[in-house]
Amino acid sequence: MEEKFDYTAAMAELEAIARKVEDPQTSLDDIGGLVGRSKELVKGCRTYLRTVRETIENEEEEA
C-alpha cells in the first residue's frame, strides 16, 4: 500500500533543511545529503500539486 504524500510535512522539512544548509556549523558532507533529500521532497511536492491541479480541472470540466 502506497503511503499518502503529506505536502505540509514536506514543506516543513524543506524549511528545516534550508535552515540547516544556511547554518555555518553544517558540514559540506551533511549539506550534500540535505540537498539530495530536498530534491526528493521537491519532486514529491511537484507531483502532489500536479495531481491536485488535474483533479480540480477535471471537477471543473464535469460541473
PDBQT receptor file of N, H, CA, C and O in Angstrom, charges set to zero:
ATOM      1  N   MET A   1       0.846  -1.179   0.000  1.00  0.00    +0.000 N 
ATOM      2  CA  MET A   1       0.000   0.000   0.000  1.00  0.00    +0.000 C 
ATOM      3  C   MET A   1       0.894   1.246   0.000  1.00  0.00    +0.000 C 
ATOM      4  O   MET A   1       1.817   1.363   0.806  1.00  0.00    +0.000 OA
ATOM      5  N   GLU A   2       0.604   2.165  -0.913  1.00  0.00    +0.000 N 
ATOM      6  H   GLU A   2      -0.145   2.070  -1.568  1.00  0.00    +0.000 HD
ATOM      7  CA  GLU A   2       1.421   3.364  -1.047  1.00  0.00    +0.000 C 
ATOM      8  C   GLU A   2       1.068   4.372   0.048  1.00  0.00    +0.000 C 
ATOM      9  O   GLU A   2      -0.104   4.596   0.354  1.00  0.00    +0.000 OA
ATOM     10  N   GLU A   3       2.098   4.966   0.625  1.00  0.00    +0.000 N 
ATOM     11  H   GLU A   3       3.049   4.784   0.377  1.00  0.00    +0.000 HD
ATOM     12  CA  GLU A   3       1.898   5.944   1.673  1.00  0.00    +0.000 C 
ATOM     13  C   GLU A   3       1.440   7.261   1.061  1.00  0.00    +0.000 C 
ATOM     14  O   GLU A   3       1.984   7.693   0.044  1.00  0.00    +0.000 OA
ATOM     15  N   LYS A   4       0.447   7.902   1.669  1.00  0.00    +0.000 N 
ATOM     16  H   LYS A   4       0.005   7.551   2.495  1.00  0.00    +0.000 HD
ATOM     17  CA  LYS A   4      -0.075   9.173   1.169  1.00  0.00    +0.000 C 
ATOM     18  C   LYS A   4       0.965  10.273   1.404  1.00  0.00    +0.000 C 
ATOM     19  O   LYS A   4       1.536  10.383   2.489  1.00  0.00    +0.000 OA
ATOM     20  N   PHE A   5       1.198  11.081   0.370  1.00  0.00    +0.000 N 
ATOM     21  H   PHE A   5       0.734  10.991  -0.511  1.00  0.00    +0.000 HD
ATOM     22  CA  PHE A   5       2.170  12.158   0.460  1.00  0.00    +0.000 C 
ATOM     23  C   PHE A   5       1.612  13.275   1.341  1.00  0.00    +0.000 C 
ATOM     24  O   PHE A   5       0.474  13.706   1.153  1.00  0.00    +0.000 OA
ATOM     25  N   ASP A   6       2.397  13.732   2.282  1.00  0.00    +0.000 N 
ATOM     26  H   ASP A   6       3.321  13.381   2.435  1.00  0.00    +0.000 HD
ATOM     27  CA  ASP A   6       1.993  14.809   3.196  1.00  0.00    +0.000 C 
ATOM     28  C   ASP A   6       2.710  16.090   2.769  1.00  0.00    +0.000 C 
ATOM     29  O   ASP A   6       3.864  16.322   3.129  1.00  0.00    +0.000 OA
ATOM     30  N   TYR A   7       2.009  16.908   2.000  1.00  0.00    +0.000 N 
ATOM     31  H   TYR A   7       1.072  16.720   1.708  1.00  0.00    +0.000 HD
ATOM     32  CA  TYR A   7       2.580  18.141   1.449  1.00  0.00    +0.000 C 
ATOM     33  C   TYR A   7       3.030  19.080   2.568  1.00  0.00    +0.000 C 
ATOM     34  O   TYR A   7       4.115  19.655   2.491  1.00  0.00    +0.000 OA
ATOM     35  N   THR A   8       2.215  19.237   3.593  1.00  0.00    +0.000 N 
ATOM     36  H   THR A   8       1.333  18.769   3.655  1.00  0.00    +0.000 HD
ATOM     37  CA  THR A   8       2.543  20.142   4.694  1.00  0.00    +0.000 C 
ATOM     38  C   THR A   8       3.817  19.695   5.408  1.00  0.00    +0.000 C 
ATOM     39  O   THR A   8       4.678  20.517   5.722  1.00  0.00    +0.000 OA
ATOM     40  N   ALA A   9       3.934  18.411   5.659  1.00  0.00    +0.000 N 
ATOM     41  H   ALA A   9       3.235  17.743   5.403  1.00  0.00    +0.000 HD
ATOM     42  CA  ALA A   9       5.134  17.888   6.316  1.00  0.00    +0.000 C 
ATOM     43  C   ALA A   9       6.356  18.060   5.424  1.00  0.00    +0.000 C 
ATOM     44  O   ALA A   9       7.441  18.383   5.907  1.00  0.00    +0.000 OA
ATOM     45  N   ALA A  10       6.181  17.845   4.120  1.00  0.00    +0.000 N 
ATOM     46  H   ALA A  10       5.300  17.583   3.728  1.00  0.00    +0.000 HD
ATOM     47  CA  ALA A  10       7.297  18.006   3.184  1.00  0.00    +0.000 C 
ATOM     48  C   ALA A  10       7.784  19.452   3.166  1.00  0.00    +0.000 C 
ATOM     49  O   ALA A  10       8.990  19.703   3.158  1.00  0.00    +0.000 OA
ATOM     50  N   MET A  11       6.854  20.398   3.159  1.00  0.00    +0.000 N 
ATOM     51  H   MET A  11       5.875  20.195   3.165  1.00  0.00    +0.000 HD
ATOM     52  CA  MET A  11       7.238  21.813   3.164  1.00  0.00    +0.000 C 
ATOM     53  C   MET A  11       7.956  22.175   4.469  1.00  0.00    +0.000 C 
ATOM     54  O   MET A  11       8.928  22.930   4.453  1.00  0.00    +0.000 OA
ATOM     55  N   ALA A  12       7.489  21.650   5.577  1.00  0.00    +0.000 N 
ATOM     56  H   ALA A  12       6.699  21.037   5.590  1.00  0.00    +0.000 HD
ATOM     57  CA  ALA A  12       8.142  21.903   6.862  1.00  0.00    +0.000 C 
ATOM     58  C   ALA A  12       9.557  21.331   6.861  1.00  0.00    +0.000 C 
ATOM     59  O   ALA A  12      10.488  21.959   7.364  1.00  0.00    +0.000 OA
ATOM     60  N   GLU A  13       9.711  20.138   6.295  1.00  0.00    +0.000 N 
ATOM     61  H   GLU A  13       8.954  19.628   5.887  1.00  0.00    +0.000 HD
ATOM     62  CA  GLU A  13      11.042  19.530   6.231  1.00  0.00    +0.000 C 
ATOM     63  C   GLU A  13      11.962  20.333   5.315  1.00  0.00    +0.000 C 
ATOM     64  O   GLU A  13      13.144  20.494   5.616  1.00  0.00    +0.000 OA
ATOM     65  N   LEU A  14      11.431  20.839   4.198  1.00  0.00    +0.000 N 
ATOM     66  H   LEU A  14      10.470  20.709   3.954  1.00  0.00    +0.000 HD
ATOM     67  CA  LEU A  14      12.237  21.670   3.304  1.00  0.00    +0.000 C 
ATOM     68  C   LEU A  14      12.704  22.949   4.007  1.00  0.00    +0.000 C 
ATOM     69  O   LEU A  14      13.843  23.380   3.829  1.00  0.00    +0.000 OA
ATOM     70  N   GLU A  15      11.832  23.539   4.794  1.00  0.00    +0.000 N 
ATOM     71  H   GLU A  15      10.907  23.188   4.939  1.00  0.00    +0.000 HD
ATOM     72  CA  GLU A  15      12.211  24.737   5.551  1.00  0.00    +0.000 C 
ATOM     73  C   GLU A  15      13.307  24.412   6.567  1.00  0.00    +0.000 C 
ATOM     74  O   GLU A  15      14.243  25.191   6.751  1.00  0.00    +0.000 OA
ATOM     75  N   ALA A  16      13.186  23.266   7.219  1.00  0.00    +0.000 N 
ATOM     76  H   ALA A  16      12.426  22.633   7.070  1.00  0.00    +0.000 HD
ATOM     77  CA  ALA A  16      14.212  22.850   8.181  1.00  0.00    +0.000 C 
ATOM     78  C   ALA A  16      15.540  22.592   7.476  1.00  0.00    +0.000 C 
ATOM     79  O   ALA A  16      16.599  22.947   7.993  1.00  0.00    +0.000 OA
ATOM     80  N   ILE A  17      15.485  21.981   6.308  1.00  0.00    +0.000 N 
ATOM     81  H   ILE A  17      14.624  21.692   5.888  1.00  0.00    +0.000 HD
ATOM     82  CA  ILE A  17      16.696  21.733   5.530  1.00  0.00    +0.000 C 
ATOM     83  C   ILE A  17      17.355  23.055   5.150  1.00  0.00    +0.000 C 
ATOM     84  O   ILE A  17      18.574  23.193   5.249  1.00  0.00    +0.000 OA
ATOM     85  N   ALA A  18      16.555  24.023   4.716  1.00  0.00    +0.000 N 
ATOM     86  H   ALA A  18      15.565  23.911   4.636  1.00  0.00    +0.000 HD
ATOM     87  CA  ALA A  18      17.102  25.329   4.334  1.00  0.00    +0.000 C 
ATOM     88  C   ALA A  18      17.835  25.964   5.514  1.00  0.00    +0.000 C 
ATOM     89  O   ALA A  18      18.914  26.532   5.343  1.00  0.00    +0.000 OA
ATOM     90  N   ARG A  19      17.255  25.870   6.705  1.00  0.00    +0.000 N 
ATOM     91  H   ARG A  19      16.379  25.409   6.844  1.00  0.00    +0.000 HD
ATOM     92  CA  ARG A  19      17.915  26.434   7.895  1.00  0.00    +0.000 C 
ATOM     93  C   ARG A  19      19.246  25.730   8.166  1.00  0.00    +0.000 C 
ATOM     94  O   ARG A  19      20.241  26.375   8.497  1.00  0.00    +0.000 OA
ATOM     95  N   LYS A  20      19.253  24.400   8.024  1.00  0.00    +0.000 N 
ATOM     96  H   LYS A  20      18.445  23.876   7.756  1.00  0.00    +0.000 HD
ATOM     97  CA  LYS A  20      20.481  23.641   8.270  1.00  0.00    +0.000 C 
ATOM     98  C   LYS A  20      21.562  23.993   7.250  1.00  0.00    +0.000 C 
ATOM     99  O   LYS A  20      22.731  24.139   7.606  1.00  0.00    +0.000 OA
ATOM    100  N   VAL A  21      21.170  24.130   5.983  1.00  0.00    +0.000 N 
ATOM    101  H   VAL A  21      20.220  24.012   5.694  1.00  0.00    +0.000 HD
ATOM    102  CA  VAL A  21      22.139  24.443   4.931  1.00  0.00    +0.000 C 
ATOM    103  C   VAL A  21      22.736  25.836   5.164  1.00  0.00    +0.000 C 
ATOM    104  O   VAL A  21      23.917  26.059   4.898  1.00  0.00    +0.000 OA
ATOM    105  N   GLU A  22      21.928  26.757   5.654  1.00  0.00    +0.000 N 
ATOM    106  H   GLU A  22      20.969  26.576   5.869  1.00  0.00    +0.000 HD
ATOM    107  CA  GLU A  22      22.402  28.119   5.914  1.00  0.00    +0.000 C 
ATOM    108  C   GLU A  22      23.256  28.217   7.174  1.00  0.00    +0.000 C 
ATOM    109  O   GLU A  22      23.965  29.205   7.365  1.00  0.00    +0.000 OA
ATOM    110  N   ASP A  23      23.196  27.215   8.024  1.00  0.00    +0.000 N 
ATOM    111  H   ASP A  23      22.620  26.412   7.868  1.00  0.00    +0.000 HD
ATOM    112  CA  ASP A  23      23.950  27.215   9.275  1.00  0.00    +0.000 C 
ATOM    113  C   ASP A  23      25.428  26.938   8.985  1.00  0.00    +0.000 C 
ATOM    114  O   ASP A  23      25.758  25.902   8.408  1.00  0.00    +0.000 OA
ATOM    115  N   PRO A  24      26.311  27.845   9.376  1.00  0.00    +0.000 N 
ATOM    116  CA  PRO A  24      27.741  27.638   9.112  1.00  0.00    +0.000 C 
ATOM    117  C   PRO A  24      28.319  26.404   9.825  1.00  0.00    +0.000 C 
ATOM    118  O   PRO A  24      29.394  25.932   9.455  1.00  0.00    +0.000 OA
ATOM    119  N   GLN A  25      27.636  25.889  10.814  1.00  0.00    +0.000 N 
ATOM    120  H   GLN A  25      26.762  26.272  11.114  1.00  0.00    +0.000 HD
ATOM    121  CA  GLN A  25      28.099  24.707  11.544  1.00  0.00    +0.000 C 
ATOM    122  C   GLN A  25      27.854  23.411  10.765  1.00  0.00    +0.000 C 
ATOM    123  O   GLN A  25      28.419  22.372  11.105  1.00  0.00    +0.000 OA
ATOM    124  N   THR A  26      27.022  23.466   9.732  1.00  0.00    +0.000 N 
ATOM    125  H   THR A  26      26.564  24.310   9.457  1.00  0.00    +0.000 HD
ATOM    126  CA  THR A  26      26.702  22.269   8.953  1.00  0.00    +0.000 C 
ATOM    127  C   THR A  26      27.855  21.955   8.014  1.00  0.00    +0.000 C 
ATOM    128  O   THR A  26      28.309  22.821   7.267  1.00  0.00    +0.000 OA
ATOM    129  N   SER A  27      28.327  20.715   8.052  1.00  0.00    +0.000 N 
ATOM    130  H   SER A  27      27.958  20.011   8.658  1.00  0.00    +0.000 HD
ATOM    131  CA  SER A  27      29.465  20.318   7.222  1.00  0.00    +0.000 C 
ATOM    132  C   SER A  27      29.041  20.152   5.759  1.00  0.00    +0.000 C 
ATOM    133  O   SER A  27      27.864  19.964   5.452  1.00  0.00    +0.000 OA
ATOM    134  N   LEU A  28      30.022  20.227   4.878  1.00  0.00    +0.000 N 
ATOM    135  H   LEU A  28      30.978  20.379   5.128  1.00  0.00    +0.000 HD
ATOM    136  CA  LEU A  28      29.750  20.050   3.454  1.00  0.00    +0.000 C 
ATOM    137  C   LEU A  28      29.206  18.654   3.163  1.00  0.00    +0.000 C 
ATOM    138  O   LEU A  28      28.355  18.487   2.289  1.00  0.00    +0.000 OA
ATOM    139  N   ASP A  29      29.691  17.660   3.888  1.00  0.00    +0.000 N 
ATOM    140  H   ASP A  29      30.382  17.795   4.598  1.00  0.00    +0.000 HD
ATOM    141  CA  ASP A  29      29.176  16.300   3.706  1.00  0.00    +0.000 C 
ATOM    142  C   ASP A  29      27.696  16.233   4.054  1.00  0.00    +0.000 C 
ATOM    143  O   ASP A  29      26.910  15.597   3.351  1.00  0.00    +0.000 OA
ATOM    144  N   ASP A  30      27.325  16.894   5.142  1.00  0.00    +0.000 N 
ATOM    145  H   ASP A  30      27.963  17.410   5.713  1.00  0.00    +0.000 HD
ATOM    146  CA  ASP A  30      25.918  16.915   5.540  1.00  0.00    +0.000 C 
ATOM    147  C   ASP A  30      25.072  17.674   4.524  1.00  0.00    +0.000 C 
ATOM    148  O   ASP A  30      23.946  17.273   4.230  1.00  0.00    +0.000 OA
ATOM    149  N   ILE A  31      25.605  18.759   3.990  1.00  0.00    +0.000 N 
ATOM    150  H   ILE A  31      26.520  19.084   4.229  1.00  0.00    +0.000 HD
ATOM    151  CA  ILE A  31      24.867  19.553   3.015  1.00  0.00    +0.000 C 
ATOM    152  C   ILE A  31      24.548  18.717   1.778  1.00  0.00    +0.000 C 
ATOM    153  O   ILE A  31      23.458  18.821   1.216  1.00  0.00    +0.000 OA
ATOM    154  N   GLY A  32      25.501  17.892   1.360  1.00  0.00    +0.000 N 
ATOM    155  H   GLY A  32      26.386  17.808   1.816  1.00  0.00    +0.000 HD
ATOM    156  CA  GLY A  32      25.261  17.014   0.214  1.00  0.00    +0.000 C 
ATOM    157  C   GLY A  32      24.050  16.124   0.427  1.00  0.00    +0.000 C 
ATOM    158  O   GLY A  32      23.214  15.985  -0.465  1.00  0.00    +0.000 OA
ATOM    159  N   GLY A  33      23.953  15.530   1.588  1.00  0.00    +0.000 N 
ATOM    160  H   GLY A  33      24.632  15.643   2.313  1.00  0.00    +0.000 HD
ATOM    161  CA  GLY A  33      22.806  14.678   1.905  1.00  0.00    +0.000 C 
ATOM    162  C   GLY A  33      21.516  15.463   1.999  1.00  0.00    +0.000 C 
ATOM    163  O   GLY A  33      20.461  14.996   1.569  1.00  0.00    +0.000 OA
ATOM    164  N   LEU A  34      21.601  16.661   2.564  1.00  0.00    +0.000 N 
ATOM    165  H   LEU A  34      22.458  17.040   2.913  1.00  0.00    +0.000 HD
ATOM    166  CA  LEU A  34      20.417  17.507   2.703  1.00  0.00    +0.000 C 
ATOM    167  C   LEU A  34      19.890  17.949   1.334  1.00  0.00    +0.000 C 
ATOM    168  O   LEU A  34      18.681  18.005   1.109  1.00  0.00    +0.000 OA
ATOM    169  N   VAL A  35      20.806  18.256   0.441  1.00  0.00    +0.000 N 
ATOM    170  H   VAL A  35      21.788  18.211   0.624  1.00  0.00    +0.000 HD
ATOM    171  CA  VAL A  35      20.402  18.655  -0.911  1.00  0.00    +0.000 C 
ATOM    172  C   VAL A  35      19.718  17.481  -1.615  1.00  0.00    +0.000 C 
ATOM    173  O   VAL A  35      18.715  17.661  -2.306  1.00  0.00    +0.000 OA
ATOM    174  N   GLY A  36      20.263  16.290  -1.433  1.00  0.00    +0.000 N 
ATOM    175  H   GLY A  36      21.077  16.143  -0.871  1.00  0.00    +0.000 HD
ATOM    176  CA  GLY A  36      19.634  15.108  -2.018  1.00  0.00    +0.000 C 
ATOM    177  C   GLY A  36      18.227  14.898  -1.492  1.00  0.00    +0.000 C 
ATOM    178  O   GLY A  36      17.306  14.620  -2.260  1.00  0.00    +0.000 OA
ATOM    179  N   ARG A  37      18.062  15.029  -0.201  1.00  0.00    +0.000 N 
ATOM    180  H   ARG A  37      18.810  15.255   0.423  1.00  0.00    +0.000 HD
ATOM    181  CA  ARG A  37      16.730  14.867   0.405  1.00  0.00    +0.000 C 
ATOM    182  C   ARG A  37      15.780  15.955  -0.087  1.00  0.00    +0.000 C 
ATOM    183  O   ARG A  37      14.608  15.687  -0.353  1.00  0.00    +0.000 OA
ATOM    184  N   SER A  38      16.287  17.183  -0.209  1.00  0.00    +0.000 N 
ATOM    185  H   SER A  38      17.239  17.401   0.006  1.00  0.00    +0.000 HD
ATOM    186  CA  SER A  38      15.419  18.268  -0.663  1.00  0.00    +0.000 C 
ATOM    187  C   SER A  38      14.947  18.018  -2.092  1.00  0.00    +0.000 C 
ATOM    188  O   SER A  38      13.816  18.365  -2.433  1.00  0.00    +0.000 OA
ATOM    189  N   LYS A  39      15.789  17.425  -2.931  1.00  0.00    +0.000 N 
ATOM    190  H   LYS A  39      16.707  17.143  -2.654  1.00  0.00    +0.000 HD
ATOM    191  CA  LYS A  39      15.372  17.108  -4.302  1.00  0.00    +0.000 C 
ATOM    192  C   LYS A  39      14.214  16.108  -4.294  1.00  0.00    +0.000 C 
ATOM    193  O   LYS A  39      13.267  16.239  -5.068  1.00  0.00    +0.000 OA
ATOM    194  N   GLU A  40      14.301  15.108  -3.411  1.00  0.00    +0.000 N 
ATOM    195  H   GLU A  40      15.071  15.002  -2.782  1.00  0.00    +0.000 HD
ATOM    196  CA  GLU A  40      13.215  14.130  -3.289  1.00  0.00    +0.000 C 
ATOM    197  C   GLU A  40      11.918  14.807  -2.857  1.00  0.00    +0.000 C 
ATOM    198  O   GLU A  40      10.848  14.532  -3.399  1.00  0.00    +0.000 OA
ATOM    199  N   LEU A  41      12.031  15.694  -1.877  1.00  0.00    +0.000 N 
ATOM    200  H   LEU A  41      12.900  15.918  -1.437  1.00  0.00    +0.000 HD
ATOM    201  CA  LEU A  41      10.846  16.385  -1.368  1.00  0.00    +0.000 C 
ATOM    202  C   LEU A  41      10.226  17.306  -2.415  1.00  0.00    +0.000 C 
ATOM    203  O   LEU A  41       9.004  17.355  -2.561  1.00  0.00    +0.000 OA
ATOM    204  N   VAL A  42      11.065  18.029  -3.139  1.00  0.00    +0.000 N 
ATOM    205  H   VAL A  42      12.057  17.989  -3.021  1.00  0.00    +0.000 HD
ATOM    206  CA  VAL A  42      10.561  18.925  -4.178  1.00  0.00    +0.000 C 
ATOM    207  C   VAL A  42       9.846  18.122  -5.259  1.00  0.00    +0.000 C 
ATOM    208  O   VAL A  42       8.789  18.525  -5.743  1.00  0.00    +0.000 OA
ATOM    209  N   LYS A  43      10.420  16.995  -5.632  1.00  0.00    +0.000 N 
ATOM    210  H   LYS A  43      11.279  16.668  -5.239  1.00  0.00    +0.000 HD
ATOM    211  CA  LYS A  43       9.787  16.135  -6.634  1.00  0.00    +0.000 C 
ATOM    212  C   LYS A  43       8.415  15.673  -6.140  1.00  0.00    +0.000 C 
ATOM    213  O   LYS A  43       7.440  15.691  -6.890  1.00  0.00    +0.000 OA
ATOM    214  N   GLY A  44       8.350  15.263  -4.886  1.00  0.00    +0.000 N 
ATOM    215  H   GLY A  44       9.143  15.248  -4.276  1.00  0.00    +0.000 HD
ATOM    216  CA  GLY A  44       7.073  14.839  -4.311  1.00  0.00    +0.000 C 
ATOM    217  C   GLY A  44       6.058  15.963  -4.273  1.00  0.00    +0.000 C 
ATOM    218  O   GLY A  44       4.878  15.746  -4.550  1.00  0.00    +0.000 OA
ATOM    219  N   CYS A  45       6.506  17.164  -3.933  1.00  0.00    +0.000 N 
ATOM    220  H   CYS A  45       7.464  17.340  -3.708  1.00  0.00    +0.000 HD
ATOM    221  CA  CYS A  45       5.610  18.325  -3.885  1.00  0.00    +0.000 C 
ATOM    222  C   CYS A  45       5.080  18.651  -5.273  1.00  0.00    +0.000 C 
ATOM    223  O   CYS A  45       3.892  18.928  -5.441  1.00  0.00    +0.000 OA
ATOM    224  N   ARG A  46       5.951  18.620  -6.258  1.00  0.00    +0.000 N 
ATOM    225  H   ARG A  46       6.916  18.396  -6.122  1.00  0.00    +0.000 HD
ATOM    226  CA  ARG A  46       5.516  18.910  -7.634  1.00  0.00    +0.000 C 
ATOM    227  C   ARG A  46       4.479  17.891  -8.106  1.00  0.00    +0.000 C 
ATOM    228  O   ARG A  46       3.470  18.256  -8.708  1.00  0.00    +0.000 OA
ATOM    229  N   THR A  47       4.731  16.629  -7.832  1.00  0.00    +0.000 N 
ATOM    230  H   THR A  47       5.550  16.332  -7.342  1.00  0.00    +0.000 HD
ATOM    231  CA  THR A  47       3.791  15.581  -8.228  1.00  0.00    +0.000 C 
ATOM    232  C   THR A  47       2.452  15.781  -7.532  1.00  0.00    +0.000 C 
ATOM    233  O   THR A  47       1.394  15.679  -8.153  1.00  0.00    +0.000 OA
ATOM    234  N   TYR A  48       2.512  16.063  -6.247  1.00  0.00    +0.000 N 
ATOM    235  H   TYR A  48       3.371  16.146  -5.743  1.00  0.00    +0.000 HD
ATOM    236  CA  TYR A  48       1.290  16.292  -5.474  1.00  0.00    +0.000 C 
ATOM    237  C   TYR A  48       0.495  17.459  -6.038  1.00  0.00    +0.000 C 
ATOM    238  O   TYR A  48      -0.712  17.346  -6.252  1.00  0.00    +0.000 OA
ATOM    239  N   LEU A  49       1.171  18.589  -6.279  1.00  0.00    +0.000 N 
ATOM    240  H   LEU A  49       2.151  18.681  -6.105  1.00  0.00    +0.000 HD
ATOM    241  CA  LEU A  49       0.486  19.779  -6.785  1.00  0.00    +0.000 C 
ATOM    242  C   LEU A  49      -0.075  19.539  -8.187  1.00  0.00    +0.000 C 
ATOM    243  O   LEU A  49      -1.163  20.017  -8.507  1.00  0.00    +0.000 OA
ATOM    244  N   ARG A  50       0.653  18.808  -9.019  1.00  0.00    +0.000 N 
ATOM    245  H   ARG A  50       1.537  18.420  -8.760  1.00  0.00    +0.000 HD
ATOM    246  CA  ARG A  50       0.171  18.491 -10.363  1.00  0.00    +0.000 C 
ATOM    247  C   ARG A  50      -1.103  17.648 -10.265  1.00  0.00    +0.000 C 
ATOM    248  O   ARG A  50      -2.058  17.871 -11.010  1.00  0.00    +0.000 OA
ATOM    249  N   THR A  51      -1.113  16.695  -9.359  1.00  0.00    +0.000 N 
ATOM    250  H   THR A  51      -0.338  16.514  -8.754  1.00  0.00    +0.000 HD
ATOM    251  CA  THR A  51      -2.282  15.834  -9.175  1.00  0.00    +0.000 C 
ATOM    252  C   THR A  51      -3.475  16.647  -8.686  1.00  0.00    +0.000 C 
ATOM    253  O   THR A  51      -4.594  16.464  -9.165  1.00  0.00    +0.000 OA
ATOM    254  N   VAL A  52      -3.240  17.535  -7.742  1.00  0.00    +0.000 N 
ATOM    255  H   VAL A  52      -2.331  17.683  -7.352  1.00  0.00    +0.000 HD
ATOM    256  CA  VAL A  52      -4.326  18.373  -7.223  1.00  0.00    +0.000 C 
ATOM    257  C   VAL A  52      -4.882  19.253  -8.338  1.00  0.00    +0.000 C 
ATOM    258  O   VAL A  52      -6.097  19.383  -8.483  1.00  0.00    +0.000 OA
ATOM    259  N   ARG A  53      -3.992  19.858  -9.127  1.00  0.00    +0.000 N 
ATOM    260  H   ARG A  53      -3.005  19.753  -9.010  1.00  0.00    +0.000 HD
ATOM    261  CA  ARG A  53      -4.437  20.724 -10.225  1.00  0.00    +0.000 C 
ATOM    262  C   ARG A  53      -5.275  19.932 -11.225  1.00  0.00    +0.000 C 
ATOM    263  O   ARG A  53      -6.321  20.407 -11.666  1.00  0.00    +0.000 OA
ATOM    264  N   GLU A  54      -4.831  18.739 -11.584  1.00  0.00    +0.000 N 
ATOM    265  H   GLU A  54      -3.981  18.352 -11.226  1.00  0.00    +0.000 HD
ATOM    266  CA  GLU A  54      -5.572  17.909 -12.531  1.00  0.00    +0.000 C 
ATOM    267  C   GLU A  54      -6.938  17.521 -11.971  1.00  0.00    +0.000 C 
ATOM    268  O   GLU A  54      -7.928  17.494 -12.701  1.00  0.00    +0.000 OA
ATOM    269  N   THR A  55      -6.987  17.224 -10.681  1.00  0.00    +0.000 N 
ATOM    270  H   THR A  55      -6.182  17.247 -10.088  1.00  0.00    +0.000 HD
ATOM    271  CA  THR A  55      -8.256  16.877 -10.043  1.00  0.00    +0.000 C 
ATOM    272  C   THR A  55      -9.218  18.052 -10.102  1.00  0.00    +0.000 C 
ATOM    273  O   THR A  55     -10.395  17.875 -10.418  1.00  0.00    +0.000 OA
ATOM    274  N   ILE A  56      -8.735  19.237  -9.804  1.00  0.00    +0.000 N 
ATOM    275  H   ILE A  56      -7.779  19.381  -9.547  1.00  0.00    +0.000 HD
ATOM    276  CA  ILE A  56      -9.577  20.434  -9.840  1.00  0.00    +0.000 C 
ATOM    277  C   ILE A  56     -10.061  20.704 -11.258  1.00  0.00    +0.000 C 
ATOM    278  O   ILE A  56     -11.236  21.005 -11.468  1.00  0.00    +0.000 OA
ATOM    279  N   GLU A  57      -9.160  20.598 -12.232  1.00  0.00    +0.000 N 
ATOM    280  H   GLU A  57      -8.205  20.353 -12.061  1.00  0.00    +0.000 HD
ATOM    281  CA  GLU A  57      -9.541  20.829 -13.625  1.00  0.00    +0.000 C 
ATOM    282  C   GLU A  57     -10.597  19.821 -14.078  1.00  0.00    +0.000 C 
ATOM    283  O   GLU A  57     -11.535  20.184 -14.789  1.00  0.00    +0.000 OA
ATOM    284  N   ASN A  58     -10.452  18.568 -13.674  1.00  0.00    +0.000 N 
ATOM    285  H   ASN A  58      -9.691  18.273 -13.096  1.00  0.00    +0.000 HD
ATOM    286  CA  ASN A  58     -11.431  17.541 -14.034  1.00  0.00    +0.000 C 
ATOM    287  C   ASN A  58     -12.787  17.826 -13.395  1.00  0.00    +0.000 C 
ATOM    288  O   ASN A  58     -13.823  17.631 -14.030  1.00  0.00    +0.000 OA
ATOM    289  N   GLU A  59     -12.788  18.276 -12.168  1.00  0.00    +0.000 N 
ATOM    290  H   GLU A  59     -11.946  18.434 -11.652  1.00  0.00    +0.000 HD
ATOM    291  CA  GLU A  59     -14.033  18.599 -11.483  1.00  0.00    +0.000 C 
ATOM    292  C   GLU A  59     -14.707  19.787 -12.135  1.00  0.00    +0.000 C 
ATOM    293  O   GLU A  59     -15.934  19.819 -12.227  1.00  0.00    +0.000 OA
ATOM    294  N   GLU A  60     -13.928  20.776 -12.595  1.00  0.00    +0.000 N 
ATOM    295  H   GLU A  60     -12.931  20.750 -12.520  1.00  0.00    +0.000 HD
ATOM    296  CA  GLU A  60     -14.496  21.935 -13.265  1.00  0.00    +0.000 C 
ATOM    297  C   GLU A  60     -15.111  21.546 -14.597  1.00  0.00    +0.000 C 
ATOM    298  O   GLU A  60     -16.157  22.074 -14.977  1.00  0.00    +0.000 OA
ATOM    299  N   GLU A  61     -14.470  20.625 -15.312  1.00  0.00    +0.000 N 
ATOM    300  H   GLU A  61     -13.621  20.197 -15.004  1.00  0.00    +0.000 HD
ATOM    301  CA  GLU A  61     -14.990  20.162 -16.592  1.00  0.00    +0.000 C 
ATOM    302  C   GLU A  61     -16.309  19.412 -16.419  1.00  0.00    +0.000 C 
ATOM    303  O   GLU A  61     -17.197  19.501 -17.267  1.00  0.00    +0.000 OA
ATOM    304  N   GLU A  62     -16.432  18.676 -15.320  1.00  0.00    +0.000 N 
ATOM    305  H   GLU A  62     -15.711  18.604 -14.631  1.00  0.00    +0.000 HD
ATOM    306  CA  GLU A  62     -17.648  17.889 -15.064  1.00  0.00    +0.000 C 
ATOM    307  C   GLU A  62     -18.810  18.752 -14.589  1.00  0.00    +0.000 C 
ATOM    308  O   GLU A  62     -19.973  18.367 -14.709  1.00  0.00    +0.000 OA
ATOM    309  N   ALA A  63     -18.485  19.923 -14.048  1.00  0.00    +0.000 N 
ATOM    310  H   ALA A  63     -17.540  20.236 -13.950  1.00  0.00    +0.000 HD
ATOM    311  CA  ALA A  63     -19.539  20.793 -13.491  1.00  0.00    +0.000 C 
ATOM    312  C   ALA A  63     -20.323  21.514 -14.568  1.00  0.00    +0.000 C 
ATOM    313  O   ALA A  63     -21.238  22.278 -14.259  1.00  0.00    +0.000 OA
TER     314      ALA A  63
